[in-house]
Amino acid sequence: MKAFLENFERYAIDVILGRRLGRGAAVLRGFLYLLSLLYGRIVVLRLWLYEKRVARVHALGCLVVSVGNLTVGGTGKTPIVEKLARRLTLAGRKVAILSRGYKSTPVPFSERMRNRIWGRDHVTPPRIVSDGKRLLLDSARSGDEPYMLAKNLGDVVVLVDRDRVKSGLYAMEHFGADTLLLDDGFQYLPLKQRLDVILVDRETPFGNRHLLPRGMLREPPHHLKRADLVFITKCDGSDISELRAELRALNRHAPFIECRHAPRYLENLQTGERRPLDFLKGQRIGALSGIARPESFEAGLKNLGAEICYSRQFADHHRFDEAELANMLQRSRARTARIVVTTEKDAVRLPRIEHPLLPIYFLRVEIEIFGSEGEAALDALVARLCPPVEASTPHPTPAALSAT
């Protein structure tokens, strides 16, 4: 069943992006377009209900920063969340990252039903991935991104729960958090008085410009007006004045920061040994990925000088089993690959094999900001979010930040 669903997901993505032709694909695109019209009305209605306070909103009395995007997947939120968490922690904030734990192992159905019957949903504690000292859950129970963040940020609390109001209150009460960082939180509307950081992919800023399920947009492009800060990701130093002009027409106040996902090193999954990037030059490799944009990952490997002699691409968030990994290693070696390289996000979902046929490395990637203007904008943001300890004024609101 899992294989069938993943194959259908990949087929549907090919249809949405126009990579599948023929009458059947055209009919499906037409049906998805009708559904996207309905979806768009629901999105607008939901936003109106929260703006008018018809749906309940909460102010938790602490700094809340949301990191998200308008499209589905592929913009690189996790490295941005990690960078912001590090900067805010260095500035003296007690940060807790709140995630919904997408595609983590769900709570058993029987337990969910018992909680609903007895009205205990609101008191069931969130999953604690990290308490700011120890890594407490694996990637299956926490989800890929929360596990990665907890592993890389040893001094930051990471919690998983669909109810970010509940997990935020828990972080404040049990861990003394004064700053809540919402991973993929732009569409989470029950929390008010927050700063919204939006990521826009330079290569495909709005996908095919259709809403789900006909396209990749979660919300219409003009909803970018809610952003307080915009990261333009996957920049390469080329001129993006046209994109900046389009974004500025959609949002008159938010600072723009251009950045790229910069590879740093390779790390061996079995030994923890790190290799410099030039280790890939002239190296015949197998490339393994289960992410939203595998072509971007493989292009990056080629730019580093690697020769990809075998490639396997799975659906986003695919949880690998031993048979799949063993097959990947066997086929890569048969094509004379010397190593297998995967993404850091995929590495947390790979089963551990004691004696693999080939060494398996993941590529560590971090956010690199382009130019002094971008660094200055981020420094100014952190300075405004983190006033000196002796200051008695409350934390600035997003409106005040936009006005400065």
N, C-alpha and C positions, 0 to 999 in steps of 0.2 A: 504493500500500500504506500509506504514512504517513497519508494522509487517512482511509482506511478504519479503521485502528487508532485514530486519534484520535476519529473519530465513534463507534466502538464503545465507547471509554473513556467518552465523555460520556454515551452511552446507558446504560452500566452504572452510572454515578454517579447518573443520574436514577432508575434502578430501585432502587438501594440506598437513596436518600433518599426514596423514595415519591412521586417526581414523575411517574412513569410508572404508569398504571393499565391494567387489562385482564388477561385470563387469562394471556397470554404473560409479562407482567411478574411476575405473582404466582407462576407456576411457576419463573421464574428466581430470584426471591427465596427460594423454598423450597429450591432447589438450592444457592444460595449460603449459606444458613443451615447446611445439612449440612456444607458445606466449612468453614464457620467453626468448627464443633464440632471438626473434625479439626485445624484450625489452632491452636485454643486449647490442645489437648493437646500439640501440638508446642512451643508457646511455653513452657508450664509445664515440659515435659521439658528443653528447652534451658537454661532458667534454673537448674533443679536440677543439671544436669551441670556448669555453671560454678560454682555455689555449693559443690558438693561436691568441686570440683577434679578431677572426672573429665575434663572438657575443660580444656585447658591455659590458664592465665591468666598474665599477665606483670606484673611491677612494674618500671617503667623507672627508678625512682630520681629522679623529678622531679615537680613539681606537675602534676596532670592534672585538668582541668575539662571535663566533658561537658555540652553543651547539647542538649536534645532534647525530645520530647513523646510522649504516649501515642497520639495520633491521626495520621492521614496528612495532611500539608500544612495550610497555611492559618493557622498560629498566629503566624507572623512570627519565625522563629528568627534570620534573618540580621541584622536590626537589633540583636537582643539580643547575638549573638556579637560584633558590631562594638563595641557599648558596653562589654562586658566586656573585650575586647582593648584598648581605649583606656584603661580604668581600670587594668588590670593593668600596662600599659606605663608609664603615668604613675607608678605606684607602684614602678617599678624592675625589673619582670620582663622577661625576654627571651622574648617570646611567639611561638609558632608555631601557626598554625591548621591543623588536619588535617581534610580533607574527603574523602569518597569520590568526589566529582565526579559526582553523579547526572546522567545523560543527557548526559555529555560524550562526545566522539568516542572510541569504544573503541580499544584497541590492536588492530591488525590480527589477524585470526584466525590467520594463518600464524605470526605472531610469538608469539602466546600458546601455540600448539601446540609450537613449537620450545622455548620456555622450560619448558613442562611436561615435554617429552620429556627435556630435558637437565637438569632439576631446577634451573632458574635463576630460578624465580618469586621466591624470597626475596632474590635479589641485584639484580633489576631495580630501579633507583632510582625513587622516586616522581616525578610530574610537578611541577616547580617553577613555580608560578604567579607567585610573587614571592619574591625573595631578601631582602626587607626594604629594598631600594633601588630595584629596577626591576620593572616589570610585564613578565613574560617570555612569557606565553601569552595567546591570545585566549579568548573565552568558549566557543567550540566545543570546544577541546581541554581546557579546564579545568572547564567547567560554569558555570552562571549564578552561583550563590552564591559559589563561590571567586573568580571573576573580580571580582564586585562588591566582595568583602571586600578583595582585593588592590588594587583601584583606589582604594578609599576609605581604606585603611590603608597608607600608603606605607612605614612603618617596621616592618611585621609580616610575618614569613615565612608564606607560604601554600603548602601542599603538598597534592597530590591522589593518593590511592591507596586501594584498597579495604582493604588491610592497614594499619590505623592503628598497629599495633605497629612494623611496618617503617618507616613514614614518621615515627613518633615518634623512633625511634632515629636515623634519618637527620637529622632536625632538630636533635637534640642534638649529633651528631657533627660535622655540617658547618656549622651555623649557631649553635652555642652556646646553643640554646634551653634554658631552665630551666622553662618553663611551656608545656604542651600544651593547646590549646583544641580540643576535638572538636566539629565542626559536625555536628549531627544524630547524636549519639553515644550516646543512652540505650540503644539496643538493641545497641550494640557492647560485648560482654561480655568479650573477651579481655584488656582492660586493667583491673587492679584498683587499689586504693588511690587513688581519685579522688573528686572532688566532683561530684555529679549535680545539674544545674540543669534543672528541668522547666518547660515552658511550658503553660499551660492557657488556652484561649480562653474568655473570659467568655460569648460568645454561644452557642457550641456546645462546652462543656467536654469531652464524651465522644461527640460526634457523635450517632448514633442508638442508642448504647450496645451495638451489636453489634460483634463482632470481624470483622476481614477474613476473607473478602471480602464478607460480608453487611453489614458496617458499615465505619466508618472507624477503629476502634480497632486499634492494633498489639499492644496488651497489655490485659489486664483492668484496670478502674479501680483495684482494690486494689493493683496494682503501684506506684501512686504512693507507697507507703510507702518505696520506695528513694530518693526524692528528698531532697536535702539543702537545696534552696532551690527555691521555686515562684514563678514570675512569672505573675500573672494578667493576660493581655493583653487589649487592646481594651476597656479600661474607659472609662467616660464620666462618672464621678463619681456615678453612681446607686448605690443601696444593693445590695450583693451579699452581705449577711450570710448568706443561705441557701446560696449557693455556697461561701462561706468555711467554713460549718459542715460542709457535705458533704466538702470537701477536708480539713478538720481531722480528721474521723472516719476518713479514709483515711490520714492522715499526722499523727502526734502531735507531731513535733519540728521540721519544716522551717519557717523563716520564710516569710511570704507577702509579695510585693511587687506592688502593683497598678500597672499602667502602661498606656499607650496608644501607638499609632503616630501620632505628631504630624506633619502635613505642615509642611515648612519653606519650600520655594521650588520654582519650576519652572525647569528648565534646558533650553535649546535644544540638540538633538542635533547640529545642524550647526555652530553658532557658539560653543557653550558659554556664551552669554549667560544670565544668571539673572534671573528675574522674581519679584516678590513675589507672595504668595498672592492678594492682592486683584486681580491681573491677570485672574483667572478670573471676577470678578463680572460677571454679565450677558453673559458671553462664550459664543457658540455654538461648541460643540466636537464633535469626533469622539473617542470613547473606545475605545482599543485595548488589549486585555489577553490574556495567556495564563498565568493564575495559577489557584491552587486556589479562591480566593474572589473572582471578578470583581465580584460584586454589592456587596461591601464597598468595593472600589475606586471603583466608580461612585457609590455613596452618598456617599462622601467628596468626590468632585468636586461633586456637587450641593450638599452642605453648604457648600462654598466659594463657591457662587453661580453655578456653571457651568450652562449649558443644554445637555444632551447631545442633539444632533440626529441622531447616528448612532453606533451601537455595534457593535463586533465582538469576540466572545469566542472564544478558542481554548483548546485543552486546555493544562493546566499544562505548563510547560517547552517549549511549542511553539517550534520554530525557524523563523522567518519567512523567506520568500523575497521577491525583488523584485516578483514579480507580485502577491503577496498585499498587500504594502505599497502598491504603486501602485493597486491596486483600492480599498484602504481610503481612500487620499487622494482618489481620484476621487469615490467615493461621498460622502465627507464634504463635499467642496466642492460637489457637486451639491445637497446639503441645506443649503447656505449656512453651513457651519462655517467659522470663521476660522482655527482651529488644530486639531491632533490632539494628544491627551494620552495618554501611556502610563505604565506603572509603571517604576521604575528597573530592576527585575529584567527586564522585557521589553525595555527599551532596549538592553541589552547583546546581545540576540539579533536586533536589527533590522539589516537590510542598510543600508549607507550609500548614499543617493541624492544625487547631486551637486546637483540643482536640484529639490527636491520641490515638488509643487503647493501644499502648505500647510506652514507651519512645524510641526515636531514637537518637543514638549516631554515630558520625563519629570518626574514629581512626586517630589521628594526627601522621604523620610519618615524620622524618627528616633524613638527610644524616649524617652518622657517619663514619669517616675515620678510617681505621685500621692502627695502628702503628705510631710510631714517623716518620718513613720514608715518609709515605704518607702526614702527616701534614707538614713536612718540605718542601716537593715538592710543596704543595699548597701555603705555606708561601713564598717560593722563587718565585713562579709564580706571586703572587700578588705584591711582592716587585719590580719585574722587570716591571710589567705593570703600577705600580704607583710610579714613581720616586719622590723624594722630590720636593716640589713646587718650590724651588729656582733653581732646575736644569733647564738648558736652552736647553738641548738636546731633540730631538723629541722622541715620543714614539717608543719603539723598534718594529721592524717588526717581524713576526713569524719566519723568517729565523734566525734573530739574537737571538731570544729566544731559538731556537733549538740548536744553536751553543754554548750557555753558559752552 
